[in-house]
Amino acid sequence: MHYGFILEIIGTIAFASSGALTAIKKNMDIFGIIVLAVVTALGGGMIRDVILGSTPPKMFSDYTYALTAILTASFLFLLFRFNHHLLESRFMPKYEYVMNIADAVGLGIFTVSGISAAQNLGYDGTFLLIFVGMLTGIGGGICRDVLAKEIPYIFVKQIYASASLLGAVSYLAVLKYQSSLTASVISIVITVTVRLLATHYRWDLPRVR
């Protein structure tokens, strides 16, 4: 099995979990939970495909990713539906800690997969590749927050999009001298490391106070 597919499935589960948990906290029903999970997991890739002229978007021709997001959301719905006390227990901080790591991994994975998708279509402009890589990584989260009536997370809290940007730049830089696998691993490691350090030390970009 291609390593890229495995990484994308991991990223899909991570982002779908993020969307589902947001919906659960917003007291949405099962339909809302599934929709928010799918949008978070696949929204960035869908917008990327539209920009690149790859229509219909991949999510409509390959159901694997949508099904993975739906199953993830359904599992979390059942878990918290029948174990509601978990939402108010010591379990949640641990769960959110794990999800933060998974979300960082998903960010790194989808940043790389976005660039690869553009390259596979024959695009080679540096700015375009970086843009679609970042968009794939952060687009779903923006859609999630808008649907949940929140200011998009990437605009207000800690370094997120910047981690994706560093990952995209490092991928293209390493790709000039190494294989795509090596470039992917280095890019994902950089993205995850920066994101987790930003979370731990609460790094924020400058703002007007």
N, C-alpha and C positions, 0 to 999 in steps of 0.2 A: 504494500500500500504506500502511495506517495506520501512523503513526510509533510508536504504542504497541506494535504487534505486532513491529516491528523491534527496539525496545528490549528487549522481553521475550525474543526469540530470543537477543540478545547476552547478556542476563543468564543465560539457561538454559545457554548454552555455558560461561560463566564459572563458574557454580556446579557444573555437571556436571564440569568439569575439576578443580575443587577436590576433589570427592568421589572421582573416579577416581584422582587422585594419592595421596590418603590411603589408598585401598584398595591401590594398588600398593606403597606403603611398608609396609603391613601384610601384604604377601605374600599377598593374596587372589587367588583364581582369577578367570577372566574373568566368571563369573556374579556374584561378589562385587563386582567392579569396576563392572559395569553397574548392579547394585542400588544401590550407594552413590552412584553418579553421579546416578541418577534420583531417589533420596531427597533428595539435597542440592539438586538443581535444582527439584524439584516439591513437596518435603515441606511447606515453609512455605505454599504456595498451597493444598495439600490440607487442612491443618489450618484455614486461614482459611475455606475454603468450608464445612467442617463447622460451624464456629462461626457462620457467617452463615446456615446453613440452606440452602445451595445444594448440594443433593445430587442425583445423585452429583457429586463434585468435578469441576471442569473438566478435569482431566488424563485423566479416563475418557471424556469426550465429545469432546475435541479432542486427537487423537494427535500433533499437530505437535510439542508440547513434549517429550513422552516420547521420540518418535523422535529429536529433536535431541539429547537427553541420551544416548540409546543410541549414536548415531553418534559423538558426541564421545568417549564412553568407549571404544568399539571402536577408534577412531583412536589414542587414547593407549595402549591395550593393545598394538596392533600396533607402534607406534613404539618403545615400551620393550621389547617382547618380542624384537624383532630388532635392537635397539640398546641392549642392556642396559648398555653402558659409559656411556651418557648419565646413568644414575642416580648414577654415581660420578665424574663429570667436572665441569669448570668450567661445563658447560651448565646444571646444576641451579640454581645461584644465580640465573642470568639468567632461567631459566624461572619460578622461584618469584617473582622480582621482577615479571615480566609478569603472572603469575597473581594476585599481590596487587593489582595495579592493576585487573585484570579483575574480581576478587572485590569490590573496592570499588565498581566501576561496577555490578556485579550487585546489590549491597546497595542502592544508590541507586535503581536501576530497580525492583526488586521492592517496595521501601518505597512508592514512588509507585503501582505497579500494584495493591498491596493496598488502598490507600485508594480508588483509582478503582473497584475491583471492588465495594467496599462501597457506595460512592455510587451506582453503577449499579443496585444492588439496592434503593435508596431509603433507605439509612441515612444519618443526618446527625449523630449524636451525636459530639462532638469526641473524647471519651475513646475511644469505640469505634473511630473512624476511625484515631486514632493507634495504638491497640493492634493492630489488624489489619494496619496498615501495617508496624509493627515485626515482627510475627509472620511476615508474608510474607517480610520481608527476612532474618530470623535463624533462622526455624524449621527450614529445611532443614539449616543448619549444625549446629544442636543435635542433630537426628536423626542426622546423619553421625557426630558425635563419640560419641554414645551407642552406635551400632552398632559403632564402631571401638574401643570400650572406653576412651574418653578423657573427661576432664572437659571439658564443653563449652567451646570456645575463648572464647566471649563472657564467661565467668565468671572467667577467670584471666589473660588476656593482652591488654593494650592496650585502647584504646577501640574498641568495635565496635558494640554495641547503642546506645550513646549517640549515635553518628554517625547511626544510623537514626532515633533519636528526634528529633534536630535536623532531619533531613531531613523527617520527617513533619510536625513543627510548622511548619517554614518553608513546606511545600507548602500547608497549610491557610491560613496567614497570607497568602501571596501570592495564593491563589485568590480571596480576597475582592475583589481589585482588578484582577487580570489573568486572562488566559485559562488554561485547563488546561495548554496547551503551555508557556507561559511559566513557570507554577508548577512544572511537571514539571522543566524544565531547571534552574531555580534550585535546587530541592530536590535533584536529583541532583548538581549541582555542589557544594553544601554538604556533602552526605553523603560524596562522594568525597574532597573536600578535607580534611575533618576526619579521615576514616579514614586517608588517606595521611600526613598530618602526625603522627597518633598512631603510625603504624608507624615513620616516620623518626626521630622524637624519643623513641620508646618511652614514650609517655604511658600511664600506668595509673591506674585509679581507686584511691582509698585502700583499704587493707586492714590487717588486724591482722598484725603481723610477729611 
